[in-house]
Amino acid sequence: MVPFVKGFTRIFRKFALGWESLAFASLPGEAGALRGRCGGVAGAGEPPLRGVAEDPRGRGCSQGGGFPPLHFRRPDPGDRARPLRRRAICSIIAKMTDIRSDTVTAPTPAMRKAMAEAEVGDDVYGDDPTVIRLEAMAARMLGKQAALFVPTGTFANQLALFTWCARGSEVILGEDCHIVEHEAGGAAVIAGVQTRCVPDPDGALDPDEIRRRLRRQDLHAPATSLVCLENAHSLGKAVSLESMEAARAVADEWELPMHLDGARIFNAAAALGCSAAEIAAKADSVMFCLSKGLCAPVGSLLAGQKDFVEAALLKRKLLGGGMRQAGILAAAGIVALQEHVPLLPEDHRRAKRLARGLSEIDGVVLKAEPEINLVFFAHPAARDPLAAERIVKFFLKRGVRINPPERGGFRFVTHYWIGDDDVENIIEVSREAFAMELDGGGSLL
């Protein structure tokens, strides 16, 4: 028994040593590292990982897609087994394609360089020059007087409600919008407001439906304090300027402000063939995310008139959103606005190609033709939790990360780190997964 225990202990210690130096830091294109999604073992003279192709576009491994580069500490000379083991692990992980969301995008080499070299101050004191530059750039691109850098998109939306609305008042917004569906009931907790929903099957709010829900304060009813729109809508729709103008006219009748959740406003602008400022002009305040399709690691902007932004600054502090040397984060946002806004149409093109490929698979029904980078589709397996779980595991086994279905449908998302070869691979994996599930699912795993 003792020799067995000793032998097992030696094996376990070797395995642990192999993982000890595995540092999962996304460091694409760093000095001395290899280009592509998998940087190999860091250090001068280290060869690239075999079997990992370099994408000539500089967007990573053409066969894997979706997963950022990995960076490793140099191995200890005495441990001869560790480099090979790490290389095998890296080869497997680097081929992972992540289409759960465009929020999974790792920052680019240019962003990392800008972050490392960012000039910083103290943003709570208002003297971080990189934050000031980002806020001015965002305000200019949206045609607003001022903008405020905040940690997240949810923070930006909730800050807008908190700034515009009196406690106990009511906000009109779409029933499927992000504020209602995915912000954890924050409107009730933070701003202390009641939400009153309007059907928004295509992301647009019917002006008559808005008007029907507007209320003034009386003994029984709260007063409406704000109307919210979303563009691009999180259901994947780019809402027309005409539809937004119609909703705006109703808000103006009642002298109500309008807030725009523009998390993907630049996607909407690309889809509609207009500028982000033309969309933002329909609202009094607008937010957008840097950390979705624009590829930055952190941050969103909330923009509007100067007095609104000044009021929001105080509320941001109250919510704990005052950051100090935030220029390190803002630097990546500047690169995102300068370099990544023009690339969004490519994500849309790939989403359309992905949708066409999926539509040719038996059982797959597209919910709509993609307008931005979101592909929504239904499949019988989505209605069966066990079948859905099998499909998610099959995709993962084949190197593709997807979310489980929600409300009977799947969502695949293209983004900067998804190339053309990745799209074709996703289609092929989908064909295998959904075909086997229709045949009974016995061979999925």
VOTOR-538180 format. One record per residue (C-alpha): residue number from 1; x, y, z. Coordinates in Angstrom, 2 decimals, always signed. Layout:
@fimar NUM | X X | Y Y | Z Z
...
***
This chain:
@fimar 1 | X +0.00 | Y +0.00 | Z +0.00
@fimar 2 | X +2.84 | Y +2.41 | Z +0.87
@fimar 3 | X +4.59 | Y +2.09 | Z -2.54
@fimar 4 | X +1.24 | Y +2.77 | Z -4.25
@fimar 5 | X +0.69 | Y +5.92 | Z -2.20
@fimar 6 | X +4.23 | Y +7.12 | Z -2.88
@fimar 7 | X +3.83 | Y +6.48 | Z -6.59
@fimar 8 | X +0.51 | Y +8.30 | Z -6.72
@fimar 9 | X +2.03 | Y +11.23 | Z -4.82
@fimar 10 | X +4.88 | Y +11.54 | Z -7.33
@fimar 11 | X +2.44 | Y +11.54 | Z -10.24
@fimar 12 | X +0.23 | Y +14.14 | Z -8.58
@fimar 13 | X +3.21 | Y +16.42 | Z -7.80
@fimar 14 | X +4.38 | Y +16.25 | Z -11.43
@fimar 15 | X +0.89 | Y +17.13 | Z -12.63
@fimar 16 | X +0.66 | Y +20.04 | Z -10.19
@fimar 17 | X +4.06 | Y +21.35 | Z -11.30
@fimar 18 | X +2.90 | Y +21.26 | Z -14.88
@fimar 19 | X +0.04 | Y +23.59 | Z -14.07
@fimar 20 | X +1.93 | Y +25.76 | Z -11.60
@fimar 21 | X +3.37 | Y +28.15 | Z -14.15
@fimar 22 | X +0.33 | Y +28.30 | Z -16.39
@fimar 23 | X -0.56 | Y +32.00 | Z -16.40
@fimar 24 | X -3.77 | Y +32.64 | Z -18.30
@fimar 25 | X -3.14 | Y +36.28 | Z -19.15
@fimar 26 | X -4.36 | Y +37.51 | Z -22.53
@fimar 27 | X -1.27 | Y +39.26 | Z -23.84
@fimar 28 | X -1.50 | Y +39.31 | Z -27.65
@fimar 29 | X +1.37 | Y +40.87 | Z -29.52
@fimar 30 | X +3.42 | Y +41.78 | Z -26.44
@fimar 31 | X +7.14 | Y +42.41 | Z -26.95
@fimar 32 | X +8.90 | Y +39.13 | Z -27.59
@fimar 33 | X +5.63 | Y +37.19 | Z -27.88
@fimar 34 | X +4.37 | Y +35.59 | Z -31.05
@fimar 35 | X +1.54 | Y +37.14 | Z -33.01
@fimar 36 | X -1.78 | Y +35.32 | Z -33.25
@fimar 37 | X -4.15 | Y +33.89 | Z -30.70
@fimar 38 | X -1.58 | Y +31.69 | Z -29.00
@fimar 39 | X +1.66 | Y +33.37 | Z -28.06
@fimar 40 | X +3.59 | Y +30.23 | Z -27.11
@fimar 41 | X +6.02 | Y +30.20 | Z -24.23
@fimar 42 | X +7.18 | Y +33.72 | Z -23.50
@fimar 43 | X +10.82 | Y +34.55 | Z -23.83
@fimar 44 | X +13.42 | Y +35.06 | Z -26.45
@fimar 45 | X +14.11 | Y +32.23 | Z -28.84
@fimar 46 | X +11.05 | Y +30.16 | Z -28.05
@fimar 47 | X +9.53 | Y +28.55 | Z -31.16
@fimar 48 | X +5.82 | Y +28.92 | Z -31.96
@fimar 49 | X +3.38 | Y +26.26 | Z -30.93
@fimar 50 | X +3.11 | Y +23.61 | Z -33.58
@fimar 51 | X -0.28 | Y +23.25 | Z -35.19
@fimar 52 | X -1.36 | Y +26.82 | Z -34.38
@fimar 53 | X -1.69 | Y +28.87 | Z -37.53
@fimar 54 | X -1.08 | Y +32.61 | Z -37.71
@fimar 55 | X -3.87 | Y +34.68 | Z -39.21
@fimar 56 | X -2.40 | Y +37.07 | Z -41.80
@fimar 57 | X -4.96 | Y +39.66 | Z -40.71
@fimar 58 | X -3.35 | Y +39.75 | Z -37.26
@fimar 59 | X -6.60 | Y +38.53 | Z -35.68
@fimar 60 | X -5.33 | Y +35.25 | Z -34.45
@fimar 61 | X -5.38 | Y +31.60 | Z -35.31
@fimar 62 | X -7.44 | Y +31.10 | Z -38.44
@fimar 63 | X -8.42 | Y +27.61 | Z -37.38
@fimar 64 | X -9.42 | Y +28.32 | Z -33.83
@fimar 65 | X -11.02 | Y +31.71 | Z -33.61
@fimar 66 | X -12.51 | Y +33.57 | Z -30.75
@fimar 67 | X -10.00 | Y +32.94 | Z -27.98
@fimar 68 | X -7.33 | Y +35.50 | Z -27.10
@fimar 69 | X -3.63 | Y +34.72 | Z -26.98
@fimar 70 | X -2.11 | Y +33.03 | Z -24.00
@fimar 71 | X +1.15 | Y +34.05 | Z -22.37
@fimar 72 | X +3.28 | Y +31.79 | Z -20.22
@fimar 73 | X +6.14 | Y +32.24 | Z -17.78
@fimar 74 | X +9.37 | Y +30.66 | Z -18.96
@fimar 75 | X +9.73 | Y +27.10 | Z -17.66
@fimar 76 | X +12.20 | Y +26.16 | Z -14.99
@fimar 77 | X +15.17 | Y +24.46 | Z -16.68
@fimar 78 | X +14.94 | Y +21.55 | Z -14.30
@fimar 79 | X +11.40 | Y +20.58 | Z -15.24
@fimar 80 | X +11.72 | Y +19.07 | Z -18.69
@fimar 81 | X +8.12 | Y +17.85 | Z -18.87
@fimar 82 | X +6.45 | Y +21.20 | Z -18.33
@fimar 83 | X +7.07 | Y +23.03 | Z -21.66
@fimar 84 | X +5.60 | Y +20.19 | Z -23.70
@fimar 85 | X +2.62 | Y +19.87 | Z -21.38
@fimar 86 | X +1.96 | Y +23.60 | Z -21.51
@fimar 87 | X +2.21 | Y +23.57 | Z -25.27
@fimar 88 | X -0.36 | Y +20.82 | Z -25.52
@fimar 89 | X -2.71 | Y +22.65 | Z -23.17
@fimar 90 | X -2.23 | Y +25.92 | Z -25.08
@fimar 91 | X -2.88 | Y +24.23 | Z -28.41
@fimar 92 | X -6.21 | Y +22.94 | Z -27.14
@fimar 93 | X -7.35 | Y +26.16 | Z -25.47
@fimar 94 | X -6.19 | Y +28.45 | Z -28.27
@fimar 95 | X -8.58 | Y +26.75 | Z -30.67
@fimar 96 | X -11.60 | Y +27.73 | Z -28.61
@fimar 97 | X -14.07 | Y +29.92 | Z -30.50
@fimar 98 | X -16.30 | Y +31.97 | Z -28.23
@fimar 99 | X -19.60 | Y +33.16 | Z -29.72
@fimar 100 | X -21.53 | Y +33.62 | Z -26.49
@fimar 101 | X -21.37 | Y +37.41 | Z -26.81
@fimar 102 | X -19.29 | Y +40.26 | Z -28.18
@fimar 103 | X -18.43 | Y +41.05 | Z -24.55
@fimar 104 | X -15.91 | Y +38.18 | Z -24.60
@fimar 105 | X -13.56 | Y +40.13 | Z -26.87
@fimar 106 | X -10.05 | Y +40.45 | Z -25.47
@fimar 107 | X -8.24 | Y +43.76 | Z -26.00
@fimar 108 | X -5.99 | Y +44.04 | Z -29.04
@fimar 109 | X -2.22 | Y +44.57 | Z -28.99
@fimar 110 | X -2.76 | Y +48.25 | Z -29.83
@fimar 111 | X -5.08 | Y +48.61 | Z -26.85
@fimar 112 | X -2.63 | Y +46.92 | Z -24.50
@fimar 113 | X +0.16 | Y +49.19 | Z -25.68
@fimar 114 | X -2.02 | Y +52.28 | Z -25.23
@fimar 115 | X -3.02 | Y +51.13 | Z -21.73
@fimar 116 | X +0.59 | Y +50.51 | Z -20.74
@fimar 117 | X +1.67 | Y +53.95 | Z -21.94
@fimar 118 | X -1.42 | Y +55.93 | Z -20.88
@fimar 119 | X -0.92 | Y +59.30 | Z -19.26
@fimar 120 | X -3.00 | Y +59.30 | Z -16.08
@fimar 121 | X -4.19 | Y +61.59 | Z -13.32
@fimar 122 | X -7.00 | Y +61.22 | Z -10.81
@fimar 123 | X -10.38 | Y +61.14 | Z -12.49
@fimar 124 | X -12.29 | Y +61.88 | Z -9.28
@fimar 125 | X -10.37 | Y +65.16 | Z -9.17
@fimar 126 | X -11.14 | Y +65.53 | Z -12.86
@fimar 127 | X -7.53 | Y +65.69 | Z -14.00
@fimar 128 | X -6.93 | Y +62.39 | Z -15.80
@fimar 129 | X -5.99 | Y +63.60 | Z -19.30
@fimar 130 | X -6.75 | Y +60.30 | Z -21.03
@fimar 131 | X -10.24 | Y +60.11 | Z -19.53
@fimar 132 | X -10.84 | Y +63.73 | Z -20.50
@fimar 133 | X -9.80 | Y +62.96 | Z -24.07
@fimar 134 | X -12.05 | Y +59.88 | Z -24.27
@fimar 135 | X -15.06 | Y +61.76 | Z -22.91
@fimar 136 | X -14.56 | Y +64.62 | Z -25.35
@fimar 137 | X -14.18 | Y +62.18 | Z -28.26
@fimar 138 | X -17.37 | Y +60.32 | Z -27.27
@fimar 139 | X -19.36 | Y +63.52 | Z -26.89
@fimar 140 | X -18.18 | Y +64.73 | Z -30.30
@fimar 141 | X -19.04 | Y +61.44 | Z -32.04
@fimar 142 | X -22.55 | Y +61.51 | Z -30.55
@fimar 143 | X -23.15 | Y +65.21 | Z -31.12
@fimar 144 | X -23.61 | Y +65.90 | Z -27.40
@fimar 145 | X -22.13 | Y +68.60 | Z -25.17
@fimar 146 | X -20.44 | Y +66.27 | Z -22.69
@fimar 147 | X -19.88 | Y +62.64 | Z -21.77
@fimar 148 | X -19.00 | Y +60.68 | Z -18.65
@fimar 149 | X -16.83 | Y +57.55 | Z -18.43
@fimar 150 | X -18.42 | Y +54.78 | Z -16.32
@fimar 151 | X -17.51 | Y +51.15 | Z -15.61
@fimar 152 | X -20.30 | Y +49.28 | Z -17.44
@fimar 153 | X -23.32 | Y +49.59 | Z -19.70
@fimar 154 | X -25.70 | Y +48.64 | Z -16.91
@fimar 155 | X -24.09 | Y +51.31 | Z -14.75
@fimar 156 | X -24.63 | Y +53.88 | Z -17.52
@fimar 157 | X -28.31 | Y +53.02 | Z -17.99
@fimar 158 | X -29.05 | Y +52.96 | Z -14.29
@fimar 159 | X -27.15 | Y +56.21 | Z -13.81
@fimar 160 | X -29.30 | Y +57.84 | Z -16.49
@fimar 161 | X -32.51 | Y +56.73 | Z -14.77
@fimar 162 | X -31.12 | Y +57.83 | Z -11.40
@fimar 163 | X -30.26 | Y +61.26 | Z -12.81
@fimar 164 | X -33.48 | Y +61.91 | Z -14.77
@fimar 165 | X -36.17 | Y +60.44 | Z -12.54
@fimar 166 | X -37.78 | Y +61.37 | Z -9.23
@fimar 167 | X -38.20 | Y +58.46 | Z -6.86
@fimar 168 | X -41.60 | Y +56.84 | Z -7.17
@fimar 169 | X -42.08 | Y +58.02 | Z -10.75
@fimar 170 | X -42.57 | Y +55.81 | Z -13.81
@fimar 171 | X -40.40 | Y +55.02 | Z -16.84
@fimar 172 | X -41.83 | Y +53.93 | Z -20.20
@fimar 173 | X -39.70 | Y +51.41 | Z -22.10
@fimar 174 | X -39.84 | Y +48.28 | Z -24.25
@fimar 175 | X -40.74 | Y +45.00 | Z -22.61
@fimar 176 | X -37.75 | Y +43.19 | Z -24.15
@fimar 177 | X -35.18 | Y +45.93 | Z -23.66
@fimar 178 | X -31.94 | Y +45.40 | Z -21.77
@fimar 179 | X -32.96 | Y +47.62 | Z -18.83
@fimar 180 | X -35.96 | Y +45.36 | Z -18.17
@fimar 181 | X -34.47 | Y +41.99 | Z -19.11
@fimar 182 | X -30.85 | Y +42.06 | Z -18.00
@fimar 183 | X -30.17 | Y +44.70 | Z -15.38
@fimar 184 | X -31.28 | Y +42.82 | Z -12.26
@fimar 185 | X -34.19 | Y +45.09 | Z -11.41
@fimar 186 | X -31.79 | Y +47.97 | Z -10.83
@fimar 187 | X -34.36 | Y +50.63 | Z -11.73
@fimar 188 | X -36.38 | Y +49.79 | Z -8.63
@fimar 189 | X -33.35 | Y +49.55 | Z -6.35
@fimar 190 | X -31.23 | Y +52.50 | Z -7.52
@fimar 191 | X -33.54 | Y +55.13 | Z -9.02
@fimar 192 | X -36.58 | Y +53.90 | Z -7.10
@fimar 193 | X -38.77 | Y +54.02 | Z -10.20
@fimar 194 | X -41.51 | Y +51.84 | Z -11.59
@fimar 195 | X -41.10 | Y +50.52 | Z -15.13
@fimar 196 | X -44.10 | Y +50.41 | Z -17.46
@fimar 197 | X -43.49 | Y +48.31 | Z -20.54
@fimar 198 | X -44.55 | Y +48.69 | Z -24.16
@fimar 199 | X -44.51 | Y +45.79 | Z -26.65
@fimar 200 | X -41.38 | Y +46.04 | Z -28.82
@fimar 201 | X -41.42 | Y +43.04 | Z -31.17
@fimar 202 | X -38.96 | Y +44.66 | Z -33.59
@fimar 203 | X -37.19 | Y +46.83 | Z -31.08
@fimar 204 | X -39.38 | Y +49.82 | Z -31.92
@fimar 205 | X -42.01 | Y +51.40 | Z -29.65
@fimar 206 | X -45.35 | Y +52.26 | Z -31.24
@fimar 207 | X -46.11 | Y +55.93 | Z -30.47
@fimar 208 | X -49.76 | Y +55.17 | Z -29.74
@fimar 209 | X -48.75 | Y +52.50 | Z -27.25
@fimar 210 | X -46.42 | Y +54.96 | Z -25.56
@fimar 211 | X -49.12 | Y +57.64 | Z -25.42
@fimar 212 | X -51.59 | Y +55.17 | Z -23.91
@fimar 213 | X -49.26 | Y +54.54 | Z -20.98
@fimar 214 | X -48.26 | Y +58.10 | Z -20.12
@fimar 215 | X -49.61 | Y +59.32 | Z -16.80
@fimar 216 | X -49.63 | Y +62.39 | Z -14.63
@fimar 217 | X -49.43 | Y +62.23 | Z -10.87
@fimar 218 | X -52.73 | Y +61.80 | Z -9.07
@fimar 219 | X -53.99 | Y +60.06 | Z -5.96
@fimar 220 | X -53.61 | Y +56.62 | Z -7.57
@fimar 221 | X -50.93 | Y +56.88 | Z -10.26
@fimar 222 | X -47.26 | Y +57.81 | Z -10.47
@fimar 223 | X -46.12 | Y +60.45 | Z -12.91
@fimar 224 | X -44.22 | Y +59.41 | Z -16.02
@fimar 225 | X -40.71 | Y +60.83 | Z -15.79
@fimar 226 | X -38.78 | Y +59.31 | Z -18.72
@fimar 227 | X -39.13 | Y +57.40 | Z -21.99
@fimar 228 | X -36.36 | Y +54.94 | Z -22.92
@fimar 229 | X -35.44 | Y +53.53 | Z -26.31
@fimar 230 | X -32.79 | Y +51.00 | Z -27.30
@fimar 231 | X -30.81 | Y +51.05 | Z -30.57
@fimar 232 | X -29.43 | Y +48.72 | Z -31.68
@fimar 233 | X -31.92 | Y +46.59 | Z -29.81
@fimar 234 | X -30.57 | Y +43.60 | Z -27.92
@fimar 235 | X -32.84 | Y +41.42 | Z -30.07
@fimar 236 | X -30.52 | Y +42.27 | Z -32.94
@fimar 237 | X -32.57 | Y +45.00 | Z -34.62
@fimar 238 | X -31.40 | Y +48.37 | Z -35.88
@fimar 239 | X -34.37 | Y +50.65 | Z -35.17
@fimar 240 | X -35.10 | Y +53.17 | Z -37.92
@fimar 241 | X -34.63 | Y +56.89 | Z -37.39
@fimar 242 | X -38.27 | Y +57.42 | Z -38.39
@fimar 243 | X -39.47 | Y +55.10 | Z -35.62
@fimar 244 | X -37.28 | Y +56.88 | Z -33.08
@fimar 245 | X -38.55 | Y +60.26 | Z -34.25
@fimar 246 | X -42.16 | Y +59.14 | Z -33.81
@fimar 247 | X -41.47 | Y +58.08 | Z -30.21
@fimar 248 | X -39.59 | Y +61.31 | Z -29.61
@fimar 249 | X -42.58 | Y +63.35 | Z -30.77
@fimar 250 | X -44.80 | Y +61.74 | Z -28.13
@fimar 251 | X -42.23 | Y +62.45 | Z -25.41
@fimar 252 | X -42.06 | Y +66.06 | Z -26.56
@fimar 253 | X -45.85 | Y +66.38 | Z -26.32
@fimar 254 | X -45.55 | Y +65.62 | Z -22.62
@fimar 255 | X -42.26 | Y +67.50 | Z -22.19
@fimar 256 | X -40.53 | Y +64.30 | Z -21.13
@fimar 257 | X -36.83 | Y +63.55 | Z -21.56
@fimar 258 | X -35.78 | Y +60.53 | Z -23.58
@fimar 259 | X -32.87 | Y +58.21 | Z -22.80
@fimar 260 | X -31.29 | Y +55.94 | Z -25.39
@fimar 261 | X -29.64 | Y +52.66 | Z -24.47
@fimar 262 | X -27.15 | Y +52.71 | Z -27.32
@fimar 263 | X -24.89 | Y +49.93 | Z -26.07
@fimar 264 | X -24.38 | Y +48.96 | Z -29.74
@fimar 265 | X -25.16 | Y +52.37 | Z -31.27
@fimar 266 | X -22.24 | Y +52.10 | Z -33.69
@fimar 267 | X -23.58 | Y +48.74 | Z -34.89
@fimar 268 | X -26.94 | Y +50.40 | Z -35.43
@fimar 269 | X -25.33 | Y +53.26 | Z -37.35
@fimar 270 | X -23.46 | Y +50.83 | Z -39.59
@fimar 271 | X -26.64 | Y +48.88 | Z -40.27
@fimar 272 | X -28.73 | Y +51.99 | Z -40.98
@fimar 273 | X -26.06 | Y +53.73 | Z -43.03
@fimar 274 | X -26.04 | Y +56.85 | Z -40.85
@fimar 275 | X -23.85 | Y +58.36 | Z -38.17
@fimar 276 | X -24.10 | Y +57.59 | Z -34.47
@fimar 277 | X -24.80 | Y +61.29 | Z -33.93
@fimar 278 | X -27.94 | Y +61.08 | Z -36.09
@fimar 279 | X -29.27 | Y +58.31 | Z -33.87
@fimar 280 | X -28.21 | Y +60.04 | Z -30.65
@fimar 281 | X -29.95 | Y +63.25 | Z -31.77
@fimar 282 | X -33.32 | Y +61.59 | Z -31.08
@fimar 283 | X -32.55 | Y +61.34 | Z -27.34
@fimar 284 | X -31.59 | Y +63.69 | Z -24.53
@fimar 285 | X -29.12 | Y +61.22 | Z -23.07
@fimar 286 | X -27.40 | Y +58.24 | Z -24.65
@fimar 287 | X -25.00 | Y +55.57 | Z -23.48
@fimar 288 | X -22.81 | Y +53.17 | Z -25.41
@fimar 289 | X -20.46 | Y +50.32 | Z -24.51
@fimar 290 | X -16.79 | Y +50.13 | Z -25.35
@fimar 291 | X -16.52 | Y +46.51 | Z -24.23
@fimar 292 | X -18.86 | Y +44.84 | Z -26.73
@fimar 293 | X -18.08 | Y +44.89 | Z -30.44
@fimar 294 | X -15.55 | Y +47.68 | Z -30.01
@fimar 295 | X -13.25 | Y +45.21 | Z -28.24
@fimar 296 | X -12.15 | Y +47.32 | Z -25.24
@fimar 297 | X -11.85 | Y +45.44 | Z -21.95
@fimar 298 | X -13.88 | Y +47.79 | Z -19.74
@fimar 299 | X -16.10 | Y +50.82 | Z -19.87
@fimar 300 | X -19.09 | Y +52.71 | Z -21.22
@fimar 301 | X -19.93 | Y +56.36 | Z -21.84
@fimar 302 | X -23.02 | Y +58.32 | Z -20.84
@fimar 303 | X -23.53 | Y +61.50 | Z -22.87
@fimar 304 | X -25.94 | Y +64.43 | Z -22.95
@fimar 305 | X -26.17 | Y +68.14 | Z -22.27
@fimar 306 | X -23.57 | Y +69.60 | Z -19.94
@fimar 307 | X -25.96 | Y +70.13 | Z -17.01
@fimar 308 | X -27.19 | Y +66.52 | Z -17.26
@fimar 309 | X -23.65 | Y +65.16 | Z -17.25
@fimar 310 | X -22.73 | Y +67.35 | Z -14.28
@fimar 311 | X -25.71 | Y +65.98 | Z -12.35
@fimar 312 | X -24.75 | Y +62.44 | Z -13.38
@fimar 313 | X -21.19 | Y +63.01 | Z -12.13
@fimar 314 | X -22.47 | Y +63.43 | Z -8.59
@fimar 315 | X -24.69 | Y +60.36 | Z -8.90
@fimar 316 | X -21.75 | Y +58.36 | Z -10.30
@fimar 317 | X -19.76 | Y +59.21 | Z -7.19
@fimar 318 | X -22.67 | Y +58.19 | Z -4.98
@fimar 319 | X -22.86 | Y +54.81 | Z -6.75
@fimar 320 | X -19.16 | Y +54.16 | Z -6.24
@fimar 321 | X -18.26 | Y +54.77 | Z -9.87
@fimar 322 | X -15.54 | Y +57.34 | Z -9.24
@fimar 323 | X -12.30 | Y +55.77 | Z -10.48
@fimar 324 | X -8.83 | Y +57.14 | Z -9.91
@fimar 325 | X -6.16 | Y +56.41 | Z -12.56
@fimar 326 | X -8.92 | Y +55.42 | Z -14.98
@fimar 327 | X -6.89 | Y +56.63 | Z -17.95
@fimar 328 | X -5.40 | Y +53.17 | Z -18.18
@fimar 329 | X -8.89 | Y +51.90 | Z -19.09
@fimar 330 | X -9.84 | Y +54.96 | Z -21.10
@fimar 331 | X -6.80 | Y +54.50 | Z -23.34
@fimar 332 | X -8.24 | Y +51.26 | Z -24.70
@fimar 333 | X -11.54 | Y +53.07 | Z -25.29
@fimar 334 | X -9.81 | Y +55.68 | Z -27.42
@fimar 335 | X -8.29 | Y +52.95 | Z -29.59
@fimar 336 | X -11.72 | Y +51.31 | Z -29.81
@fimar 337 | X -13.33 | Y +54.48 | Z -31.14
@fimar 338 | X -10.49 | Y +55.27 | Z -33.51
@fimar 339 | X -9.85 | Y +51.83 | Z -34.97
@fimar 340 | X -12.80 | Y +49.52 | Z -34.34
@fimar 341 | X -15.90 | Y +51.48 | Z -35.29
@fimar 342 | X -15.03 | Y +51.12 | Z -39.01
@fimar 343 | X -14.62 | Y +47.33 | Z -38.59
@fimar 344 | X -18.16 | Y +46.63 | Z -37.35
@fimar 345 | X -19.62 | Y +46.04 | Z -40.86
@fimar 346 | X -17.29 | Y +43.03 | Z -41.15
@fimar 347 | X -18.87 | Y +41.52 | Z -38.03
@fimar 348 | X -22.29 | Y +42.10 | Z -39.60
@fimar 349 | X -21.19 | Y +40.45 | Z -42.85
@fimar 350 | X -19.98 | Y +37.39 | Z -40.97
@fimar 351 | X -23.22 | Y +37.24 | Z -38.98
@fimar 352 | X -25.19 | Y +37.16 | Z -42.24
@fimar 353 | X -22.97 | Y +34.38 | Z -43.59
@fimar 354 | X -23.40 | Y +32.45 | Z -40.34
@fimar 355 | X -27.17 | Y +32.89 | Z -40.53
@fimar 356 | X -27.27 | Y +31.60 | Z -44.13
@fimar 357 | X -25.28 | Y +28.54 | Z -43.15
@fimar 358 | X -27.44 | Y +27.81 | Z -40.13
@fimar 359 | X -30.64 | Y +28.23 | Z -42.15
@fimar 360 | X -29.59 | Y +25.30 | Z -44.34
@fimar 361 | X -29.55 | Y +22.92 | Z -41.36
@fimar 362 | X -32.65 | Y +20.80 | Z -40.78
@fimar 363 | X -34.66 | Y +22.00 | Z -37.80
@fimar 364 | X -33.02 | Y +25.44 | Z -37.61
@fimar 365 | X -35.39 | Y +28.38 | Z -38.05
@fimar 366 | X -33.93 | Y +31.87 | Z -38.12
@fimar 367 | X -35.92 | Y +34.33 | Z -36.06
@fimar 368 | X -34.93 | Y +37.13 | Z -38.43
@fimar 369 | X -32.25 | Y +38.08 | Z -40.92
@fimar 370 | X -29.36 | Y +39.54 | Z -38.89
@fimar 371 | X -29.10 | Y +43.31 | Z -39.05
@fimar 372 | X -26.07 | Y +43.62 | Z -36.79
@fimar 373 | X -23.76 | Y +40.96 | Z -35.32
@fimar 374 | X -26.39 | Y +38.92 | Z -33.46
@fimar 375 | X -27.87 | Y +35.73 | Z -34.94
@fimar 376 | X -31.04 | Y +34.39 | Z -33.29
@fimar 377 | X -32.53 | Y +31.04 | Z -34.27
@fimar 378 | X -34.81 | Y +28.33 | Z -32.97
@fimar 379 | X -34.34 | Y +24.57 | Z -32.97
@fimar 380 | X -36.46 | Y +21.80 | Z -31.39
@fimar 381 | X -33.58 | Y +20.95 | Z -29.05
@fimar 382 | X -33.85 | Y +24.39 | Z -27.47
@fimar 383 | X -37.18 | Y +23.41 | Z -25.92
@fimar 384 | X -35.71 | Y +20.35 | Z -24.18
@fimar 385 | X -33.30 | Y +21.19 | Z -21.32
@fimar 386 | X -31.47 | Y +17.87 | Z -21.59
@fimar 387 | X -31.09 | Y +18.14 | Z -25.36
@fimar 388 | X -29.93 | Y +21.74 | Z -25.02
@fimar 389 | X -27.33 | Y +20.69 | Z -22.48
@fimar 390 | X -26.06 | Y +17.99 | Z -24.84
@fimar 391 | X -25.72 | Y +20.51 | Z -27.64
@fimar 392 | X -23.80 | Y +23.01 | Z -25.51
@fimar 393 | X -21.42 | Y +20.24 | Z -24.39
@fimar 394 | X -20.95 | Y +19.03 | Z -27.95
@fimar 395 | X -20.04 | Y +22.51 | Z -29.15
@fimar 396 | X -17.58 | Y +22.87 | Z -26.26
@fimar 397 | X -16.01 | Y +19.52 | Z -27.09
@fimar 398 | X -15.54 | Y +20.77 | Z -30.64
@fimar 399 | X -13.90 | Y +23.98 | Z -29.44
@fimar 400 | X -16.85 | Y +26.38 | Z -29.64
@fimar 401 | X -18.36 | Y +28.13 | Z -26.63
@fimar 402 | X -22.08 | Y +28.91 | Z -26.88
@fimar 403 | X -24.71 | Y +29.96 | Z -24.39
@fimar 404 | X -27.59 | Y +27.63 | Z -23.51
@fimar 405 | X -30.83 | Y +28.56 | Z -25.26
@fimar 406 | X -33.10 | Y +31.20 | Z -23.78
@fimar 407 | X -36.85 | Y +31.19 | Z -24.37
@fimar 408 | X -36.59 | Y +28.41 | Z -26.90
@fimar 409 | X -33.85 | Y +29.96 | Z -29.02
@fimar 410 | X -30.10 | Y +30.20 | Z -29.45
@fimar 411 | X -28.01 | Y +33.34 | Z -29.97
@fimar 412 | X -24.65 | Y +33.30 | Z -31.75
@fimar 413 | X -22.59 | Y +36.50 | Z -31.80
@fimar 414 | X -19.82 | Y +37.48 | Z -34.20
@fimar 415 | X -17.11 | Y +39.90 | Z -33.16
@fimar 416 | X -13.57 | Y +41.09 | Z -33.84
@fimar 417 | X -11.92 | Y +37.78 | Z -32.94
@fimar 418 | X -14.20 | Y +35.72 | Z -35.21
@fimar 419 | X -12.84 | Y +35.36 | Z -38.75
@fimar 420 | X -14.26 | Y +33.85 | Z -41.92
@fimar 421 | X -12.72 | Y +30.43 | Z -41.23
@fimar 422 | X -14.23 | Y +30.47 | Z -37.75
@fimar 423 | X -17.68 | Y +31.11 | Z -39.22
@fimar 424 | X -17.36 | Y +28.12 | Z -41.54
@fimar 425 | X -16.24 | Y +25.95 | Z -38.63
@fimar 426 | X -19.20 | Y +27.09 | Z -36.50
@fimar 427 | X -21.58 | Y +26.18 | Z -39.32
@fimar 428 | X -20.02 | Y +22.72 | Z -39.64
@fimar 429 | X -20.15 | Y +22.05 | Z -35.89
@fimar 430 | X -23.77 | Y +23.26 | Z -35.84
@fimar 431 | X -24.64 | Y +20.92 | Z -38.69
@fimar 432 | X -23.23 | Y +17.95 | Z -36.80
@fimar 433 | X -24.72 | Y +18.88 | Z -33.43
@fimar 434 | X -28.25 | Y +19.64 | Z -34.58
@fimar 435 | X -28.39 | Y +16.74 | Z -37.04
@fimar 436 | X -27.39 | Y +14.25 | Z -34.37
@fimar 437 | X -29.85 | Y +15.73 | Z -31.90
@fimar 438 | X -32.68 | Y +15.32 | Z -34.41
@fimar 439 | X -31.58 | Y +11.70 | Z -34.78
@fimar 440 | X -31.96 | Y +11.14 | Z -31.06
@fimar 441 | X -28.86 | Y +12.66 | Z -29.53
@fimar 442 | X -27.27 | Y +9.35 | Z -28.73
@fimar 443 | X -23.93 | Y +10.14 | Z -30.35
@fimar 444 | X -23.60 | Y +13.81 | Z -29.39
@fimar 445 | X -21.15 | Y +13.10 | Z -26.62
***
